[in-house]
Amino acid sequence: MTSVAALATSAEAGPWAALGITPARALRVLGMRRSGNHAICNWLQRNAPEGAALFLNNCRAGADPLRSFNGLEVSGARRGEDLAAAALEAGQGALLLVSYEDSAHSQFAGQRSISGPVPDAAFDHEVLIYRSPLNWVASLLRKMQDNPSLSVSDRTATLARALATYGDHLEAVEMAEARGHVAICYDIWVADEVYRARVLKALGLPLRDNALGAVQPYGGGPTFQKDAIDAAELTPTDRHHAMATDPEYQAVLRLMALDLRLMAQAESLFPADAARLLRIAALPLFDAEVLQ
């Protein structure tokens, strides 16, 4: 991004000197794809301390977020790639959101920050967005099935990698309170305005707009309700019902039921999903004679 390349970072002036503004608060947001990341980031922008926000979407893990973002917004309005102009528009005291998808701190084994040259201490809060396993897998799989260029093998390989990262992410969620991080469960967030208000308080943000807002267009928008405009129309906690008879979905759930770490995490965070997976694990396998 050529406009960012022209900016020089000054360590003496602080980690955000290259922006040309000093954010009131800087939040780093991590979440798996299809977990409500953009809906929550839009809501956070609408509750910015000074009423303005700068959002760097889907930054590349391990790299400088000011040079590796994939999408830019000012107070919820999408902008081009000129970060300097966007920062100037947001102004002094804006809320800064830096987001990452399908990444976890543990993948770097403490060797460097997930934000590259920007230290962890530059962020006022670490925000971890997570979604129930059955609904998350349902949404991710259906999204891939809508892409005719992806074969069953392609989808299986992507899901296997995603499940490993999802486990790392849930591990971080389980340790969030002890580490002083703020975890947001999308399934609860979308259904409970009191929960949303509590999250804002935990992040030190004012409650300006606690609605779910408009449907966000990133990633093609909602997987199942493509014509929805208002996020209040969505039913994201029912996705596992919509995919219940899909053979690929059933196969993935069988694999999940065999993952002891994931099952323990589900029992801790989503006991209803854990119970469903346990029932799946107890189902009979095919007879050995099938392989003869």
Backbone hydrogen bonds in HBPLUS format (Angstrom, degrees):
<---DONOR---> <-ACCEPTOR-->    atom                        ^
c    i                          cat <-CA-CA->   ^        H-A-AA   ^      H-
h    n   atom  resd res      DA  || num        DHA   H-A  angle D-A-AA Bond
n    s   type  num  typ     dist DA aas  dist angle  dist       angle   num
A0004-VAL N   A0001-MET O   3.08 MM   3  5.65 128.9  2.36 113.2 125.2     1
A0005-ALA N   A0001-MET O   3.15 MM   4  6.41 154.4  2.21 151.1 159.0     2
A0007-LEU N   A0004-VAL O   2.87 MM   3  5.35 160.8  1.91 116.3 122.9     3
A0013-ALA N   A0010-SER O   3.09 MM   3  5.41 135.2  2.30 105.3 116.8     4
A0014-GLY N   A0011-ALA O   3.23 MM   3  5.32 162.7  2.27 104.6 109.6     5
A0017-ALA N   A0014-GLY O   3.28 MM   3  5.51 161.2  2.31 118.9 117.4     6
A0019-LEU N   A0016-TRP O   3.02 MM   3  5.60 153.1  2.10 114.7 122.6     7
A0020-GLY N   A0017-ALA O   3.01 MM   3  5.55 144.8  2.13 112.7 122.1     8
A0093-GLY N   A0022-THR O   2.98 MM  71  5.86 154.5  2.05 144.5 148.7     9
A0024-ALA N   A0094-ALA O   2.92 MM  70  5.59 146.0  2.04 128.3 139.2    10
A0096-LEU N   A0025-ARG O   2.89 MM  71  6.19 174.9  1.89 163.6 165.4    11
A0124-ASP N   A0026-ALA O   2.74 MM  98  5.43 141.7  1.89 144.3 156.9    12
A0027-LEU N   A0096-LEU O   2.79 MM  69  6.16 166.6  1.81 167.1 169.1    13
A0098-VAL N   A0027-LEU O   2.94 MM  71  6.29 158.3  1.99 163.2 169.9    14
A0028-ARG N   A0125-HIS O   3.10 MM  97  6.50 167.7  2.12 164.4 167.2    15
A0127-VAL N   A0028-ARG O   2.72 MM  99  5.94 174.7  1.72 169.6 168.9    16
A0029-VAL N   A0098-VAL O   2.80 MM  69  6.04 164.1  1.83 148.7 153.8    17
A0100-TYR N   A0029-VAL O   2.76 MM  71  6.17 143.9  1.89 159.1 171.4    18
A0030-LEU N   A0127-VAL O   2.84 MM  97  6.24 161.3  1.87 167.1 173.1    19
A0129-ILE N   A0030-LEU O   2.84 MM  99  6.14 166.0  1.86 162.0 166.6    20
A0031-GLY N   A0100-TYR O   3.15 MM  69  6.57 148.3  2.26 150.2 159.4    21
A0102-ASP N   A0031-GLY O   3.15 MM  71  6.25 144.0  2.28 124.6 132.4    22
A0040-ILE N   A0036-GLY O   3.07 MM   4  6.20 163.9  2.09 157.3 161.3    23
A0041-CYS N   A0037-ASN O   2.86 MM   4  6.08 156.8  1.91 148.6 156.1    24
A0042-ASN N   A0038-HIS O   2.92 MM   4  5.93 152.3  2.00 139.7 146.6    25
A0043-TRP N   A0039-ALA O   3.10 MM   4  6.30 153.0  2.18 139.4 146.6    26
A0044-LEU N   A0040-ILE O   2.88 MM   4  6.16 155.5  1.94 149.8 156.6    27
A0045-GLN N   A0041-CYS O   3.02 MM   4  6.23 153.6  2.09 142.2 148.9    28
A0046-ARG N   A0042-ASN O   3.06 MM   4  6.36 148.9  2.16 143.3 151.6    29
A0047-ASN N   A0044-LEU O   3.06 MM   3  5.15 149.9  2.15 100.9 110.3    30
A0048-ALA N   A0045-GLN O   3.24 MM   3  5.22 145.2  2.37 117.7 112.2    31
A0051-GLY N   A0048-ALA O   3.15 MM   3  4.85 156.1  2.21  98.2 105.2    32
A0095-LEU N   A0052-ALA O   2.92 MM  43  6.34 163.5  1.95 142.4 144.3    33
A0075-SER N   A0053-ALA O   2.73 MM  22  4.58 150.1  1.82 128.2 137.3    34
A0054-LEU N   A0095-LEU O   2.72 MM  41  6.08 159.8  1.76 166.6 169.6    35
A0097-LEU N   A0054-LEU O   2.88 MM  43  6.23 164.5  1.91 160.9 163.6    36
A0055-PHE N   A0073-GLU O   2.94 MM  18  4.96 170.5  1.95 141.5 144.2    37
A0073-GLU N   A0055-PHE O   3.00 MM  18  4.96 152.4  2.07 142.3 147.7    38
A0056-LEU N   A0097-LEU O   2.82 MM  41  6.08 172.6  1.82 164.7 165.5    39
A0099-SER N   A0056-LEU O   3.01 MM  43  6.31 171.3  2.02 176.6 175.0    40
A0057-ASN N   A0071-GLY O   2.97 MM  14  4.97 161.3  2.00 141.4 144.2    41
A0070-ASN N   A0057-ASN O   2.75 MM  13  5.47 169.1  1.76 170.5 168.2    42
A0059-CYS N   A0099-SER O   2.77 MM  40  6.02 163.2  1.80 164.2 160.2    43
A0063-ALA N   A0060-ARG O   3.12 MM   3  5.68 160.7  2.16 138.1 139.4    44
A0062-GLY N   A0114-ILE O   2.67 MM  52  4.44 170.9  1.67 127.1 127.3    45
A0067-ARG N   A0064-ASP O   2.98 MM   3  5.50 162.1  2.01 117.8 123.7    46
A0068-SER N   A0064-ASP O   3.08 MM   4  6.11 121.4  2.44 145.6 161.3    47
A0079-ARG N   A0072-LEU O   2.75 MM   7  5.37 164.1  1.78 151.9 149.3    48
A0074-VAL N   A0077-ALA O   2.87 MM   3  5.25 157.7  1.92 146.1 149.5    49
A0077-ALA N   A0074-VAL O   2.99 MM   3  5.25 167.5  2.00 116.4 119.6    50
A0086-ALA N   A0082-ASP O   3.05 MM   4  6.30 157.0  2.10 148.6 155.8    51
A0087-ALA N   A0083-LEU O   2.80 MM   4  5.96 162.1  1.84 156.5 160.7    52
A0088-LEU N   A0084-ALA O   3.04 MM   4  6.19 154.6  2.11 141.8 148.8    53
A0089-GLU N   A0085-ALA O   2.96 MM   4  6.18 150.9  2.04 142.4 150.4    54
A0090-ALA N   A0086-ALA O   2.92 MM   4  6.21 155.5  1.98 148.4 154.8    55
A0091-GLY N   A0087-ALA O   2.92 MM   4  6.13 159.4  1.96 149.1 154.6    56
A0094-ALA N   A0091-GLY O   3.30 MM   3  5.90 140.0  2.47 140.1 136.8    57
A0107-GLN N   A0104-ALA O   3.08 MM   3  5.63 155.3  2.15 113.1 120.4    58
A0108-PHE N   A0105-HIS O   2.94 MM   3  5.75 167.6  1.96 125.1 129.3    59
A0109-ALA N   A0106-SER O   3.17 MM   3  5.05 157.0  2.23  99.1 106.2    60
A0111-GLN N   A0108-PHE O   2.82 MM   3  5.73 169.5  1.83 137.1 138.8    61
A0116-GLY N   A0113-SER O   2.99 MM   3  5.07 146.4  2.11 116.6 113.3    62
A0118-VAL N   A0115-SER O   3.11 MM   3  5.35 162.2  2.14 131.4 128.1    63
A0122-ALA N   A0119-PRO O   3.00 MM   3  5.56 163.1  2.03 116.0 121.6    64
A0123-PHE N   A0120-ASP O   3.11 MM   3  5.95 170.9  2.12 124.6 127.5    65
A0182-VAL N   A0126-GLU O   2.90 MM  56  6.15 171.7  1.91 174.9 175.8    66
A0128-LEU N   A0182-VAL O   2.87 MM  54  6.21 159.3  1.92 145.4 151.7    67
A0184-ILE N   A0128-LEU O   2.73 MM  56  6.02 162.3  1.76 152.7 156.2    68
A0130-TYR N   A0184-ILE O   3.00 MM  54  6.32 160.5  2.04 154.7 156.9    69
A0186-TYR N   A0130-TYR O   2.83 MM  56  6.01 162.8  1.86 167.5 173.0    70
A0136-TRP N   A0132-SER O   2.89 MM   4  5.96 159.0  1.93 160.3 167.4    71
A0137-VAL N   A0133-PRO O   2.97 MM   4  6.01 173.2  1.98 151.6 153.6    72
A0138-ALA N   A0134-LEU O   3.15 MM   4  6.12 154.9  2.22 133.3 140.8    73
A0139-SER N   A0135-ASN O   3.04 MM   4  6.18 160.6  2.08 146.1 150.2    74
A0140-LEU N   A0136-TRP O   2.95 MM   4  6.15 166.7  1.97 156.0 160.0    75
A0141-LEU N   A0137-VAL O   2.86 MM   4  5.88 169.4  1.87 153.9 157.2    76
A0142-ARG N   A0138-ALA O   3.04 MM   4  6.09 166.2  2.06 144.5 149.0    77
A0143-LYS N   A0139-SER O   3.00 MM   4  6.08 154.7  2.07 142.6 150.0    78
A0144-MET N   A0140-LEU O   3.12 MM   4  6.40 154.7  2.19 146.3 152.3    79
A0145-GLN N   A0141-LEU O   2.87 MM   4  6.14 151.7  1.95 151.8 160.9    80
A0146-ASP N   A0142-ARG O   3.09 MM   4  6.31 133.8  2.31 142.7 153.2    81
A0147-ASN N   A0144-MET O   3.00 MM   3  5.30 158.8  2.04 108.9 115.8    82
A0150-LEU N   A0147-ASN O   3.14 MM   3  5.86 169.7  2.15 124.1 127.3    83
A0155-ARG N   A0151-SER O   2.96 MM   4  6.27 163.7  1.99 153.6 157.4    84
A0156-THR N   A0152-VAL O   2.87 MM   4  6.08 156.8  1.93 148.4 155.3    85
A0157-ALA N   A0153-SER O   2.95 MM   4  6.13 161.1  1.98 150.2 154.6    86
A0158-THR N   A0154-ASP O   3.01 MM   4  6.24 163.2  2.04 152.0 156.5    87
A0159-LEU N   A0155-ARG O   2.89 MM   4  6.06 161.0  1.93 150.3 155.8    88
A0160-ALA N   A0156-THR O   2.95 MM   4  6.12 154.1  2.02 146.3 153.1    89
A0161-ARG N   A0157-ALA O   3.17 MM   4  6.45 162.1  2.20 149.3 152.8    90
A0162-ALA N   A0158-THR O   2.91 MM   4  6.09 160.3  1.95 148.9 155.3    91
A0163-LEU N   A0159-LEU O   2.82 MM   4  5.95 154.3  1.88 149.8 155.8    92
A0164-ALA N   A0160-ALA O   3.32 MM   4  6.56 152.0  2.40 141.1 147.3    93
A0165-THR N   A0161-ARG O   3.17 MM   4  6.54 161.6  2.20 152.0 156.2    94
A0166-TYR N   A0162-ALA O   2.75 MM   4  5.91 155.1  1.81 150.5 158.8    95
A0167-GLY N   A0163-LEU O   2.98 MM   4  6.18 150.8  2.07 142.9 149.2    96
A0168-ASP N   A0164-ALA O   3.18 MM   4  6.55 152.9  2.26 141.8 148.7    97
A0169-HIS N   A0165-THR O   2.82 MM   4  6.11 153.0  1.89 150.4 158.7    98
A0170-LEU N   A0166-TYR O   2.86 MM   4  6.13 161.5  1.90 152.5 156.7    99
A0171-GLU N   A0167-GLY O   3.01 MM   4  6.18 145.1  2.13 140.9 150.5   100
A0172-ALA N   A0168-ASP O   3.16 MM   4  6.52 149.3  2.26 141.8 148.9   101
A0172-ALA N   A0169-HIS O   3.07 MM   3  5.15 117.7  2.47  96.5 111.1   102
A0173-VAL N   A0169-HIS O   2.95 MM   4  6.32 149.3  2.04 145.7 155.3   103
A0174-GLU N   A0170-LEU O   2.90 MM   4  6.16 155.2  1.97 148.1 153.4   104
A0175-MET N   A0171-GLU O   3.28 MM   4  6.56 137.0  2.48 136.1 146.7   105
A0175-MET N   A0172-ALA O   3.15 MM   3  5.14 129.2  2.42  94.0 107.3   106
A0176-ALA N   A0173-VAL O   3.11 MM   3  4.93 161.6  2.15 102.6 108.2   107
A0179-ARG N   A0175-MET O   3.08 MM   4  6.25 143.4  2.22 150.3 161.1   108
A0179-ARG N   A0176-ALA O   3.08 MM   3  5.15 125.1  2.40  97.3 111.8   109
A0180-GLY N   A0176-ALA O   2.96 MM   4  6.03 111.5  2.44 143.9 161.3   110
A0181-HIS N   A0176-ALA O   2.82 MM   5  4.66 153.4  1.89 145.4 141.7   111
A0180-GLY N   A0177-GLU O   3.17 MM   3  5.09 155.0  2.23  99.6 107.3   112
A0188-ILE N   A0185-CYS O   3.11 MM   3  5.49 125.6  2.42 106.8 119.3   113
A0189-TRP N   A0185-CYS O   2.81 MM   4  5.96 171.1  1.82 162.1 165.1   114
A0190-VAL N   A0186-TYR O   2.99 MM   4  5.97 164.3  2.01 153.5 154.4   115
A0191-ALA N   A0188-ILE O   3.00 MM   3  5.29 143.4  2.14 107.4 118.4   116
A0192-ASP N   A0188-ILE O   2.99 MM   4  5.88 133.8  2.21 160.8 173.2   117
A0196-ARG N   A0192-ASP O   3.16 MM   4  6.53 154.6  2.23 143.8 150.7   118
A0197-ALA N   A0193-GLU O   3.01 MM   4  6.25 154.7  2.07 142.6 148.8   119
A0198-ARG N   A0194-VAL O   3.01 MM   4  6.30 151.7  2.09 146.6 154.2   120
A0199-VAL N   A0195-TYR O   3.02 MM   4  6.33 152.0  2.10 149.9 157.3   121
A0200-LEU N   A0196-ARG O   3.09 MM   4  6.42 161.5  2.12 151.8 155.9   122
A0201-LYS N   A0197-ALA O   3.10 MM   4  6.37 157.1  2.16 145.8 151.7   123
A0202-ALA N   A0198-ARG O   2.95 MM   4  6.22 154.1  2.02 146.3 153.4   124
A0203-LEU N   A0199-VAL O   3.00 MM   4  6.29 140.8  2.16 147.6 158.3   125
A0203-LEU N   A0200-LEU O   3.17 MM   3  5.12 127.0  2.46  93.4 107.0   126
A0205-LEU N   A0200-LEU O   2.88 MM   5  5.06 167.9  1.90 154.3 150.9   127
A0204-GLY N   A0201-LYS O   3.07 MM   3  5.01 155.9  2.13 100.7 108.2   128
A0231-ALA N   A0213-GLY O   2.99 MM  18  5.82 160.2  2.03 149.9 155.5   129
A0215-VAL N   A0229-ILE O   2.76 MM  14  5.31 171.2  1.77 148.4 146.7   130
A0220-GLY N   A0217-PRO O   3.12 MM   3  5.53 130.4  2.38 144.2 139.5   131
A0221-GLY N   A0218-TYR O   3.08 MM   3  5.50 164.2  2.10 113.4 118.5   132
A0228-ALA N   A0225-GLN O   3.18 MM   3  5.67 166.8  2.20 116.8 120.8   133
A0233-GLU N   A0230-ASP O   2.93 MM   3  5.68 163.3  1.96 121.5 126.9   134
A0234-LEU N   A0231-ALA O   3.09 MM   3  5.45 156.8  2.14 110.8 117.6   135
A0238-ASP N   A0235-THR O   3.23 MM   3  5.91 164.3  2.25 124.0 125.7   136
A0241-HIS N   A0238-ASP O   3.07 MM   3  5.55 137.4  2.26 109.6 120.6   137
A0243-MET N   A0239-ARG O   3.20 MM   4  6.50 138.1  2.39 146.0 156.8   138
A0244-ALA N   A0241-HIS O   3.31 MM   3  5.09 164.8  2.34 101.6 106.1   139
A0246-ASP N   A0243-MET O   3.00 MM   3  5.34 162.6  2.03 117.9 123.5   140
A0250-GLN N   A0246-ASP O   2.98 MM   4  6.27 162.2  2.02 157.1 162.2   141
A0251-ALA N   A0247-PRO O   2.99 MM   4  6.16 151.8  2.07 141.7 149.3   142
A0252-VAL N   A0248-GLU O   2.97 MM   4  6.29 156.8  2.02 152.4 158.1   143
A0253-LEU N   A0249-TYR O   2.99 MM   4  6.28 159.1  2.04 152.5 158.2   144
A0254-ARG N   A0250-GLN O   3.09 MM   4  6.37 147.2  2.20 143.6 151.7   145
A0255-LEU N   A0251-ALA O   3.18 MM   4  6.55 154.1  2.25 145.3 151.6   146
A0256-MET N   A0252-VAL O   2.89 MM   4  6.22 159.5  1.93 154.0 160.0   147
A0257-ALA N   A0253-LEU O   2.99 MM   4  6.15 151.5  2.07 143.3 150.4   148
A0258-LEU N   A0255-LEU O   2.99 MM   3  5.23 146.4  2.11 104.1 114.5   149
A0259-ASP N   A0256-MET O   3.07 MM   3  5.24 155.1  2.13 106.9 114.6   150
A0263-MET N   A0259-ASP O   2.88 MM   4  6.08 156.4  1.93 155.2 162.7   151
A0264-ALA N   A0260-LEU O   3.02 MM   4  6.18 153.8  2.09 143.0 149.4   152
A0265-GLN N   A0261-ARG O   2.98 MM   4  6.28 155.7  2.04 150.3 157.3   153
A0266-ALA N   A0262-LEU O   2.84 MM   4  6.05 157.2  1.89 149.0 155.5   154
A0267-GLU N   A0263-MET O   2.92 MM   4  6.11 154.7  1.99 144.5 151.3   155
A0268-SER N   A0264-ALA O   3.09 MM   4  6.31 146.6  2.21 139.8 148.3   156
A0269-LEU N   A0265-GLN O   2.85 MM   4  6.03 163.4  1.88 156.1 160.3   157
A0270-PHE N   A0266-ALA O   2.63 MM   4  4.76 142.7  1.76 127.8 140.8   158
A0273-ASP N   A0270-PHE O   3.04 MM   3  5.47 120.5  2.41 111.2 124.9   159
A0274-ALA N   A0270-PHE O   3.00 MM   4  6.31 156.8  2.06 153.0 160.5   160
A0275-ALA N   A0271-PRO O   2.94 MM   4  6.14 152.8  2.01 145.6 151.6   161
A0276-ARG N   A0272-ALA O   3.16 MM   4  6.45 151.8  2.24 140.8 148.0   162
A0277-LEU N   A0273-ASP O   2.92 MM   4  6.21 159.8  1.96 152.6 158.0   163
A0278-LEU N   A0274-ALA O   2.90 MM   4  6.13 149.2  2.00 146.3 154.9   164
A0279-ARG N   A0275-ALA O   3.10 MM   4  6.37 148.6  2.20 141.8 149.5   165
A0280-ILE N   A0276-ARG O   3.02 MM   4  6.37 149.7  2.12 144.3 153.1   166
A0281-ALA N   A0277-LEU O   2.85 MM   4  6.13 156.8  1.90 148.8 155.1   167
A0282-ALA N   A0278-LEU O   3.15 MM   4  6.34 135.9  2.35 137.3 147.7   168
A0283-LEU N   A0280-ILE O   3.08 MM   3  5.38 160.5  2.12 110.0 116.2   169
A0290-VAL N   A0287-ASP O   3.03 MM   3  5.80 160.3  2.07 119.7 125.2   170
A0291-LEU N   A0288-ALA O   2.97 MM   3  5.76 154.3  2.04 122.3 128.1   171
A0292-GLN N   A0289-GLU O   3.00 MM   3  5.13 159.4  2.04 107.3 114.0   172
